Amino acid sequence: MSADRQGNDPTPARVDPSDQRPSVPLSARIERTQLELRVAALEDALETSERRRQAVIDRYERLLEERAATDGTSVSAGTSVSDGRLPALVARLRDS
């Protein structure tokens, strides 16, 4: 090793292109980029879906509270409102 490469020269050594591994083919890089973009789009769609699902749950919970307030009853888990389908739907949405 030369004196320059023993720590006396702070600049990095130049890499000879012939010493590098073969580069990844352009087609593979394009495919990888497309897959990364698709994953990012799917993650965004999932987040949007989760927000919408939570908004539906919140809306139904407010509706249950409003109905309970007008009926003079309290709404808790397992309490039936009307015929009981709405609480079951909310429970099902929470579990999914």
C-alpha positions in Angstrom: 0.0 0.0 0.0 1.3 3.5 -0.8 2.0 6.1 1.8 -1.1 8.0 0.6 -3.4 5.1 1.3 -2.1 4.6 4.9 -4.2 7.4 6.2 -2.1 10.5 5.2 -4.4 11.4 2.3 -8.0 12.3 3.4 -9.5 11.9 -0.1 -11.1 8.6 -0.9 -9.4 6.3 -3.4 -10.8 6.3 -6.9 -12.5 3.1 -7.9 -11.5 1.6 -11.2 -14.7 0.9 -13.2 -13.2 -2.5 -14.2 -13.1 -3.5 -10.5 -16.8 -3.0 -9.9 -19.4 -5.7 -10.1 -21.6 -5.6 -13.2 -24.3 -3.0 -12.7 -27.9 -4.0 -12.4 -29.6 -4.0 -15.8 -31.8 -1.1 -16.6 -34.9 -3.3 -17.0 -34.4 -4.6 -13.5 -34.0 -1.1 -12.0 -37.2 0.0 -13.9 -39.1 -3.0 -12.6 -37.9 -2.4 -9.1 -38.9 1.3 -9.2 -42.3 0.4 -10.6 -42.8 -2.1 -7.8 -41.7 0.4 -5.2 -44.2 2.9 -6.6 -47.0 0.3 -6.6 -46.2 -0.6 -2.9 -46.3 3.1 -2.0 -49.7 3.5 -3.8 -51.1 0.5 -2.0 -49.9 1.8 1.3 -51.7 5.1 0.6 -54.8 3.3 -0.4 -54.7 1.2 2.8 -54.3 4.3 5.0 -57.2 6.0 3.2 -59.4 2.9 3.6 -58.5 2.7 7.3 -59.4 6.4 7.8 -62.8 5.9 6.0 -63.5 2.8 8.0 -62.8 4.6 11.3 -65.0 7.6 10.1 -67.9 5.2 9.6 -67.4 3.6 13.0 -67.2 7.1 14.6 -70.4 8.2 12.7 -72.3 5.1 13.9 -71.1 5.6 17.5 -72.4 9.2 17.4 -75.7 8.0 16.0 -76.0 5.4 18.8 -75.3 8.1 21.4 -77.8 10.4 19.8 -80.5 7.7 19.7 -79.8 6.8 23.3 -80.0 10.4 24.4 -83.4 10.8 22.7 -84.6 7.5 24.2 -83.2 8.4 27.6 -81.2 5.2 27.7 -77.4 4.7 27.8 -75.6 2.9 25.1 -72.8 0.5 26.0 -71.3 -2.5 24.3 -73.9 -5.1 23.9 -76.9 -2.7 24.5 -79.4 -3.1 21.7 -80.8 -0.1 20.0 -83.9 -0.6 17.9 -83.6 -4.2 16.6 -80.0 -4.6 17.5 -78.5 -4.6 14.0 -76.6 -1.3 14.4 -74.6 -2.3 17.4 -73.8 -5.6 15.7 -72.6 -3.7 12.6 -70.4 -1.4 14.7 -68.9 -4.4 16.5 -68.2 -6.2 13.2 -66.5 -3.1 11.8 -64.3 -2.8 14.9 -63.2 -6.4 14.6 -62.3 -6.2 10.9 
